[in-house]
Protein backbone atom coordinates (compact mmCIF):
# COMPACT_ATOMS: atom_id res chain seq x y z
CA UNK A 1 0.00 0.00 0.00
CA UNK A 2 2.82 2.41 0.83
CA UNK A 3 4.51 1.87 -2.53
CA UNK A 4 1.22 2.35 -4.40
CA UNK A 5 0.49 5.50 -2.43
CA UNK A 6 3.95 6.85 -3.24
CA UNK A 7 3.48 6.20 -6.97
CA UNK A 8 0.06 7.83 -7.01
CA UNK A 9 0.99 10.92 -5.03
CA UNK A 10 4.14 11.41 -7.13
CA UNK A 11 2.26 11.08 -10.42
CA UNK A 12 -0.80 13.03 -9.26
CA UNK A 13 0.21 15.75 -6.79
CA UNK A 14 -2.62 17.44 -4.95
CA UNK A 15 -3.24 20.87 -6.38
CA UNK A 16 -4.07 23.62 -3.93
CA UNK A 17 -7.53 25.05 -4.50
CA UNK A 18 -7.79 28.80 -4.23
CA UNK A 19 -11.48 28.86 -3.37
CA UNK A 20 -14.15 26.58 -1.99
CA UNK A 21 -14.27 24.14 0.86
CA UNK A 22 -11.34 21.85 1.58
CA UNK A 23 -11.76 18.19 0.66
CA UNK A 24 -13.28 16.00 3.34
CA UNK A 25 -10.69 13.23 2.89
CA UNK A 26 -6.91 13.27 2.60
CA UNK A 27 -5.40 11.71 -0.54
CA UNK A 28 -4.46 8.65 1.54
CA UNK A 29 -8.05 8.24 2.73
CA UNK A 30 -9.39 8.73 -0.80
CA UNK A 31 -7.07 6.02 -2.17
CA UNK A 32 -7.97 3.64 0.66
CA UNK A 33 -11.71 4.24 0.15
CA UNK A 34 -11.34 3.59 -3.59
CA UNK A 35 -9.43 0.36 -3.02
CA UNK A 36 -11.95 -0.85 -0.43
CA UNK A 37 -14.82 0.02 -2.78
CA UNK A 38 -13.37 -2.06 -5.60
CA UNK A 39 -12.01 -4.96 -3.53
CA UNK A 40 -14.84 -5.46 -1.03
CA UNK A 41 -17.74 -4.24 -3.19
CA UNK A 42 -18.99 -2.06 -0.34
CA UNK A 43 -21.73 0.46 -0.99
CA UNK A 44 -20.68 4.10 -1.15
CA UNK A 45 -23.05 5.03 1.68
CA UNK A 46 -21.45 2.37 3.89
CA UNK A 47 -17.96 3.66 3.06
CA UNK A 48 -19.09 7.20 3.77
CA UNK A 49 -20.25 6.15 7.21
CA UNK A 50 -16.95 4.34 7.88
CA UNK A 51 -14.89 7.38 6.86
CA UNK A 52 -17.18 9.92 8.53
CA UNK A 53 -18.03 11.83 5.35
CA UNK A 54 -20.99 12.14 3.00
CA UNK A 55 -21.64 9.71 0.15
CA UNK A 56 -20.85 12.35 -2.48
CA UNK A 57 -17.31 12.75 -1.08
CA UNK A 58 -16.77 9.00 -1.49
CA UNK A 59 -18.22 9.11 -5.00
CA UNK A 60 -15.88 11.94 -6.02
CA UNK A 61 -12.87 10.11 -4.54
CA UNK A 62 -13.73 6.90 -6.41
CA UNK A 63 -14.23 8.81 -9.66
CA UNK A 64 -10.96 10.67 -9.16
CA UNK A 65 -8.74 7.69 -8.19
CA UNK A 66 -10.14 4.73 -10.20
CA UNK A 67 -8.58 5.75 -13.55
CA UNK A 68 -5.37 6.77 -11.78
CA UNK A 69 -5.14 3.38 -10.05
CA UNK A 70 -5.72 1.58 -13.34
CA UNK A 71 -2.94 3.58 -14.97
CA UNK A 72 -0.51 3.09 -12.05
CA UNK A 73 -1.12 -0.68 -11.91
CA UNK A 74 -1.18 -1.29 -15.67
CA UNK A 75 2.43 -2.57 -15.76
CA UNK A 76 1.71 -5.12 -13.01
CA UNK A 77 -1.26 -6.81 -14.71
CA UNK A 78 -0.13 -9.79 -16.77
CA UNK A 79 -1.50 -10.45 -20.24
CA UNK A 80 -2.22 -13.94 -21.60
CA UNK A 81 1.14 -13.89 -23.38
CA UNK A 82 2.94 -13.28 -20.06
CA UNK A 83 1.58 -16.47 -18.48
CA UNK A 84 3.32 -19.83 -18.59
CA UNK A 85 0.97 -22.40 -20.20
CA UNK A 86 2.72 -25.22 -18.31
CA UNK A 87 1.77 -23.87 -14.87
CA UNK A 88 -1.46 -24.16 -12.93
CA UNK A 89 -3.11 -20.76 -12.59
CA UNK A 90 -5.58 -19.46 -10.03
CA UNK A 91 -8.23 -16.99 -11.15
CA UNK A 92 -9.45 -14.41 -8.64
CA UNK A 93 -13.24 -14.43 -8.54
CA UNK A 94 -13.62 -10.88 -7.23
CA UNK A 95 -17.11 -9.50 -7.66
CA UNK A 96 -17.32 -6.53 -9.96
CA UNK A 97 -20.07 -4.11 -8.98
CA UNK A 98 -22.68 -3.52 -11.64
CA UNK A 99 -24.68 -0.89 -9.78
CA UNK A 100 -24.23 1.91 -7.19
NORDA-V276586 format. One record per backbone hydrogen bond with DSSP energy under -0.5 kcal/mol. NH is the residue of the N-H (numbers start at 1). CO is the residue of the C=O. E is the energy in kcal/mol with one decimal. If there is no record, write none. Layout:
# NORDA-V276586
nh=NH co=CO e=E
nh=NH co=CO e=E
This chain:
# NORDA-V276586
nh=5 co=1 e=-2.7
nh=6 co=2 e=-2.3
nh=7 co=3 e=-2.2
nh=8 co=4 e=-2.6
nh=9 co=5 e=-2.7
nh=10 co=6 e=-1.8
nh=11 co=7 e=-2.4
nh=12 co=8 e=-2.3
nh=15 co=13 e=-0.5
nh=30 co=26 e=-2.5
nh=31 co=27 e=-2.5
nh=32 co=28 e=-2.4
nh=33 co=29 e=-2.7
nh=34 co=30 e=-2.1
nh=35 co=31 e=-2.5
nh=36 co=32 e=-2.6
nh=37 co=33 e=-2.4
nh=38 co=34 e=-2.1
nh=39 co=35 e=-2.7
nh=40 co=36 e=-2.6
nh=41 co=37 e=-0.9
nh=42 co=36 e=-0.6
nh=47 co=43 e=-2.2
nh=48 co=44 e=-2.6
nh=49 co=45 e=-1.8
nh=50 co=46 e=-2.1
nh=51 co=47 e=-2.5
nh=52 co=48 e=-1.0
nh=53 co=48 e=-2.3
nh=57 co=54 e=-0.7
nh=58 co=54 e=-1.3
nh=59 co=55 e=-2.5
nh=60 co=56 e=-2.4
nh=61 co=57 e=-2.0
nh=62 co=58 e=-2.6
nh=63 co=59 e=-2.4
nh=64 co=60 e=-2.2
nh=65 co=61 e=-2.7
nh=66 co=62 e=-2.2
nh=67 co=63 e=-0.5
nh=69 co=65 e=-2.9
nh=70 co=66 e=-2.3
nh=71 co=67 e=-2.0
nh=72 co=68 e=-2.5
nh=73 co=69 e=-2.4
nh=74 co=70 e=-0.7
nh=74 co=71 e=-0.5
nh=76 co=73 e=-1.7
nh=77 co=73 e=-0.6
nh=77 co=74 e=-1.0
nh=78 co=76 e=-0.7
nh=82 co=79 e=-1.0
nh=83 co=79 e=-0.7
nh=83 co=80 e=-0.8
nh=85 co=83 e=-0.6
nh=87 co=84 e=-1.6
nh=92 co=90 e=-0.5
nh=97 co=95 e=-0.6
